[in-house]
Amino acid sequence: MASKRDYYEVLGIAKGATEDEIKKAYRQLAIKYHPDKNPGDKTAEEKFKELGEAYEALSNPDKRAAYDRFGHQAFGPGAGGGGFSGAGGAGGYGGGFHDPFDIFREVFGAGGGGGGGGGFADIFGEAFGGGNADGGGRQNRGSDLRYDLEITLEEAVKGCEKEISIRKYDACDACDGSGAAPGSKTITCKTCRGTGQVSVSQGFFRVAQTCPTCRGAGQIIERPCPKCHGEGRVEKSSKIKIKIPAGVDTGSRLRSTGHGESGTRGGHAGDLYIVIHVREHPIFQRDGGDLYCEAPISFVKAALGGELAVPTLEGPTVVKIPAGTQSGRIFRLRGKGIPDLRGHGRGNLNVRVLIEVPERLNSEQRKKLEDFAAACNEDTNPAAKSFFNKARNFFS
């Protein structure tokens, strides 16, 4: 089995990279390798999964600290950084959150639910005979799912509502998720006598393990549901409405509680995590809360001044161009950028003007420009004068 690559190497960043550098690197590579842009390319899909796993670990300060100290072993055998497990439905890649406490559950033999949850109370409670406090809901919990959703920049700025369709395990409608056939009943498990656990010897210790017969429920079904075969869930397509808040960016993660896979035999459902990918825009480039764009202006307008119509995400607006504007100057339009996710105002739109030089001139235009050039002493222009003075000093 191939060893995992270093997460910093995957994102192409240094170990001391800032949070912004991690986010920027992930955003650029995620756009490059997104499966929608590389249909049928298995290599790109694997790289996309690898990127999501690396970003999941390094974007979280606690997980990053653990990774820096212990490497991939910080997330357990074969896990790799707290990714997702069980990809759900169309558009879902990668799979479910790894629980760092699973290593303790393996040692003590305690049963585990799908993803997340747990802690020291669960570990020692189950390992030393604490029982299953919530009647199997946590133990039979369904897996968390991940769904990668691409939206436009306009949708990211204004917020929107999306309906997604995924194929996942949902509660069986024939038995309402209980796993029991109509009219049947549950009986006490004879193996564990209703405790949900059996004791086993491990060296000098006797520890409790989840009962293999009832899977920790303490009870078994007399007659399993014929549709779900006693699982309490079946695979089917589900449509889920997701509200996207204004200000999200590539890499933003939204959680839809209870919309992951249903648990077995009435266990709690997992959560659905939506990972946002903002599509490239033909005009604007985004940097955090700010937007950037380039607008061409004529030499005449730059020299004489005037007004320039520029696009914004809310519609066109007018920028006043002062006389003598140089190519590359940036005009800042405050509050025309991206809204803050926490409601702390909006970023700016930065318009960089570029002087457009005509590629073809008719005879009249050429004559007037030649007359203009003859009337000017270019050596007296501030930029030109400074440049030639530096050049003379360099060669002297």
C-alpha positions in Angstrom: 0.0 0.0 0.0 1.5 3.4 -1.0 2.5 5.7 1.8 0.7 9.0 2.1 2.4 12.2 0.9 3.2 15.0 3.3 0.3 17.3 3.5 2.4 20.4 3.1 3.9 18.8 -0.1 0.4 18.1 -1.3 -0.6 21.7 -1.1 2.8 23.0 -2.3 3.4 25.1 0.8 6.1 25.5 3.4 5.6 24.0 6.9 5.4 27.5 8.4 2.7 28.7 6.0 0.0 31.0 7.3 -3.7 30.2 7.3 -4.2 32.5 4.3 -1.4 30.8 2.4 -2.9 27.4 3.1 -6.4 28.6 2.0 -5.0 30.2 -1.2 -3.0 27.1 -2.1 -6.0 24.8 -1.6 -8.3 27.1 -3.6 -6.0 27.2 -6.6 -5.3 23.5 -6.7 -8.9 22.5 -6.0 -10.1 24.5 -9.0 -7.4 22.9 -11.1 -8.2 19.3 -10.2 -11.9 19.6 -9.6 -13.6 16.5 -11.2 -16.1 18.7 -13.0 -13.2 20.2 -14.9 -11.5 16.8 -15.4 -14.3 14.4 -16.3 -13.2 10.8 -16.4 -9.7 11.7 -15.2 -9.0 9.3 -12.3 -5.6 10.9 -11.6 -7.2 14.4 -11.1 -10.0 12.9 -8.9 -7.4 11.2 -6.7 -5.4 14.5 -6.4 -8.7 16.3 -5.6 -9.4 13.9 -2.8 -5.8 14.2 -1.5 -6.1 18.0 -1.5 -9.3 17.9 0.5 -7.7 15.6 3.1 -4.6 17.8 3.4 -6.7 21.0 3.7 -9.0 19.3 6.3 -6.0 18.7 8.5 -3.9 21.8 8.0 -6.8 24.4 8.1 -7.7 23.3 11.6 -5.2 24.6 14.2 -5.6 21.6 16.5 -5.3 19.0 13.8 -2.4 20.9 12.3 -0.5 20.9 15.6 -1.2 17.2 16.0 0.0 16.5 12.4 3.2 18.6 12.9 4.0 16.5 15.9 3.0 13.0 15.0 2.5 13.1 11.2 -0.1 10.9 9.7 -0.2 8.7 12.8 -2.0 11.6 14.6 -5.2 10.6 12.8 -5.0 6.9 13.4 -4.2 3.9 11.2 -5.0 4.5 7.6 -7.0 7.6 8.3 -5.0 10.6 7.1 -6.1 13.8 8.6 -9.7 13.8 9.6 -11.2 13.6 6.2 -14.6 12.3 5.4 -15.8 8.7 5.2 -18.3 7.4 2.9 -18.8 9.6 -0.1 -22.5 10.2 -0.7 -24.2 10.5 -4.0 -23.6 12.6 -7.0 -20.9 15.2 -6.6 -19.5 13.5 -3.4 -15.8 12.8 -3.2 -13.7 11.5 -0.5 -15.2 10.3 2.6 -16.0 10.8 6.5 -14.5 12.4 9.5 -12.0 10.2 11.3 -12.4 10.1 15.1 -9.0 10.3 16.7 -10.3 8.3 19.7 -10.9 5.3 17.4 -7.4 4.0 18.4 -8.6 3.7 22.0 -11.8 1.9 20.9 -9.7 -0.6 19.0 -7.5 -1.3 22.0 -10.4 -1.8 24.4 -12.7 -3.4 21.8 -15.5 -0.9 22.2 -17.9 -0.6 19.2 -17.9 2.5 17.1 -20.5 4.4 15.3 -20.0 5.9 11.9 -18.2 9.2 12.3 -17.5 11.8 14.9 -18.9 11.8 18.4 -17.2 10.1 21.3 -14.5 11.1 23.7 -12.9 9.8 26.9 -16.3 9.3 28.6 -17.3 7.0 25.8 -14.0 5.2 25.7 -13.8 4.3 29.4 -17.5 4.0 29.9 -17.8 1.2 27.3 -14.4 -0.4 27.9 -15.1 -0.9 31.6 -18.7 -1.9 31.4 -20.5 1.5 31.4 -23.1 0.3 28.9 -24.7 2.2 26.1 -26.5 5.2 27.6 -28.6 6.2 24.7 -30.0 2.9 23.7 -27.7 2.3 20.7 -28.3 5.7 19.0 -24.6 6.7 19.2 -23.3 3.3 18.6 -25.4 2.7 15.5 -24.9 6.3 14.2 -24.8 6.7 10.5 -21.7 7.9 8.6 -21.0 11.6 7.9 -21.0 12.4 4.2 -19.3 15.0 2.0 -20.7 16.8 -1.0 -18.6 19.1 -3.2 -20.8 22.0 -4.5 -19.7 24.4 -7.2 -21.3 27.9 -7.2 -20.8 31.1 -9.1 -19.1 34.2 -7.7 -22.4 36.0 -7.8 -24.0 33.3 -5.7 -21.1 33.4 -3.2 -21.5 37.2 -2.8 -25.3 37.3 -2.5 -25.9 33.9 -0.9 -28.4 31.4 -2.3 -30.3 28.3 -1.8 -29.4 25.1 -3.6 -31.2 21.7 -3.9 -28.8 18.8 -4.1 -29.5 15.2 -4.9 -27.4 12.5 -3.2 -27.7 8.7 -3.0 -27.2 7.5 0.6 -28.7 5.2 3.2 -31.9 6.5 4.6 -34.4 5.1 7.1 -36.4 2.2 5.7 -40.0 3.3 5.2 -41.3 -0.2 5.5 -40.2 -0.5 9.2 -39.7 3.2 10.0 -36.0 2.5 10.6 -36.5 -0.1 13.3 -35.3 -3.0 11.3 -38.2 -5.2 12.5 -40.9 -6.7 10.3 -44.5 -5.4 11.0 -45.9 -7.3 14.0 -42.6 -8.7 15.1 -41.0 -7.9 18.4 -37.5 -7.5 19.8 -36.1 -10.0 22.3 -33.2 -9.9 24.8 -29.9 -10.9 23.3 -28.9 -14.3 24.8 -25.2 -13.7 24.2 -24.8 -10.6 26.3 -28.1 -10.9 28.2 -29.2 -7.5 27.3 -26.1 -5.6 28.3 -24.8 -5.0 24.8 -21.3 -6.1 25.9 -19.3 -9.2 26.5 -16.2 -9.5 28.7 -13.0 -10.9 27.2 -9.6 -11.5 28.7 -6.6 -9.5 27.3 -3.5 -10.5 29.2 -4.0 -9.6 32.9 -7.1 -7.5 32.1 -10.7 -8.3 31.5 -12.3 -5.7 29.3 -15.7 -5.3 27.7 -16.4 -5.5 24.0 -19.4 -4.8 21.9 -21.6 -7.9 21.7 -21.1 -9.4 18.2 -24.6 -10.8 18.1 -26.7 -7.7 18.8 -24.0 -5.1 17.9 -24.3 -3.5 21.3 -28.1 -3.0 21.2 -28.8 -5.6 23.9 -31.7 -6.8 21.9 -32.2 -8.7 18.6 -35.1 -8.6 16.2 -37.4 -11.6 16.2 -38.3 -11.2 12.5 -36.1 -8.8 10.4 -37.8 -6.4 8.0 -37.7 -8.1 4.5 -37.0 -4.8 2.8 -33.9 -3.7 4.7 -33.0 -7.2 6.1 -33.0 -5.9 9.7 -30.7 -2.9 9.0 -33.4 -0.3 9.4 -32.1 1.6 6.4 -32.0 1.3 2.6 -30.0 3.0 -0.1 -32.0 5.6 -2.0 -31.7 9.1 -3.6 -32.5 12.1 -1.5 -33.0 15.7 -2.3 -31.8 18.2 0.3 -32.1 22.0 0.3 -28.9 23.8 1.3 -28.8 27.5 2.3 -25.5 29.1 1.2 -24.7 32.2 3.3 -23.3 35.3 1.6 -19.5 35.5 1.7 -18.5 31.9 1.3 -15.3 31.0 -0.5 -13.6 28.0 -2.0 -12.9 25.6 0.8 -15.8 26.9 3.0 -17.6 24.0 4.7 -21.2 23.9 5.7 -22.8 21.3 7.9 -26.3 20.0 7.5 -27.1 18.2 10.7 -28.8 14.8 10.4 -28.6 14.7 6.6 -25.8 12.2 6.4 -26.5 8.4 6.3 -29.1 7.0 8.6 -27.9 4.8 11.5 -28.8 1.1 11.7 -31.8 0.1 13.6 -33.0 3.6 14.6 -29.5 4.9 15.3 -28.8 8.7 14.9 -28.2 9.9 11.4 -24.8 11.4 10.5 -24.2 14.8 9.2 -23.7 16.1 5.7 -20.8 18.4 5.1 -20.9 20.6 2.0 -17.6 21.8 0.7 -17.9 25.0 -1.5 -16.0 25.6 -4.7 -16.5 29.0 -6.3 -16.2 29.0 -10.1 -13.7 31.3 -11.8 -15.2 34.6 -12.9 -14.5 36.0 -16.4 -14.0 39.6 -15.0 -13.2 39.5 -11.3 -10.5 37.8 -9.3 -11.0 37.3 -5.6 -8.5 37.8 -2.7 -10.2 37.2 0.6 -12.9 39.9 0.9 -11.6 42.0 -2.0 -12.3 41.8 -5.7 -9.9 42.9 -8.5 -10.5 43.6 -12.1 -8.7 45.4 -15.0 -10.3 48.0 -17.2 -8.8 49.4 -20.4 -8.8 53.2 -21.0 -7.7 55.2 -24.0 -4.6 57.4 -24.0 -6.7 60.5 -24.5 -8.9 59.7 -21.5 -5.9 59.0 -19.3 -4.3 62.3 -20.4 -7.3 64.6 -20.3 -9.4 62.8 -17.6 -13.0 61.7 -17.9 -15.4 59.1 -16.7 -15.1 55.3 -17.0 -18.0 52.9 -16.7 -16.8 49.8 -14.7 -18.8 46.6 -13.8 -19.6 45.6 -10.3 -21.5 42.6 -9.0 -24.5 44.8 -8.4 -24.3 46.5 -11.8 -22.2 49.1 -13.6 -20.9 52.2 -11.9 -18.9 55.2 -12.9 -15.3 56.0 -11.9 -13.9 59.5 -12.3 -10.5 59.4 -14.1 -8.3 62.4 -13.2 -6.2 64.0 -15.9 -2.7 62.5 -16.1 -3.7 59.0 -14.9 -0.9 56.5 -15.4 -1.3 53.0 -16.6 -1.6 50.5 -13.7 -3.2 52.9 -11.3 -5.7 51.3 -9.0 -9.1 52.9 -8.1 -10.7 51.5 -4.9 -14.5 51.2 -4.7 -15.2 50.7 -1.1 -17.9 48.2 -0.1 -18.2 46.7 -3.6 -16.4 43.5 -2.7 -17.3 40.4 -0.8 -19.5 40.5 2.3 -18.0 39.1 5.5 -19.4 35.8 6.6 -19.8 37.1 10.2 -21.5 40.3 9.0 -18.6 42.6 9.5 -19.1 44.8 6.4 -17.8 44.2 2.9 -14.5 44.2 1.1 -13.6 46.5 -1.7 -13.5 46.4 -5.5 -10.1 47.4 -6.9 -10.1 48.5 -10.5 -6.7 48.6 -12.2 -6.7 50.8 -15.3 -4.5 49.9 -18.3 -3.9 52.4 -21.1 -4.8 50.9 -24.4 -2.5 51.9 -27.3 -4.2 51.9 -30.7 -2.8 49.1 -33.0 -3.7 50.9 -36.2 -3.7 54.7 -37.0 -5.0 56.4 -40.1 -3.0 59.1 -41.8 -4.8 62.0 -40.0 -4.4 60.4 -36.6 -0.7 59.7 -37.2 -0.1 63.3 -38.3 -1.8 64.7 -35.2 0.2 62.4 -32.9 3.4 63.4 -34.7 2.6 67.1 -34.2 1.8 66.3 -30.5 5.1 64.5 -30.1 7.0 67.4 -31.7 5.3 69.9 -29.3 6.3 67.8 -26.3 9.7 67.4 -24.7 9.5 63.8 -23.5 12.7 64.2 -21.5 10.9 66.6 -19.1 8.2 64.0 -18.2 8.8 63.1 -14.5 9.0 59.3 -15.0 11.2 59.6 -18.1 13.5 62.2 -16.5 14.0 60.0 -13.4 14.7 56.9 -15.5 17.3 58.6 -17.8 19.0 60.2 -14.7 19.3 56.7 -13.2 20.6 55.3 -16.5 23.3 58.0 -16.8 24.4 57.3 -13.2 24.5 53.6 -13.9 26.8 54.0 -16.9 29.0 56.8 -15.4 
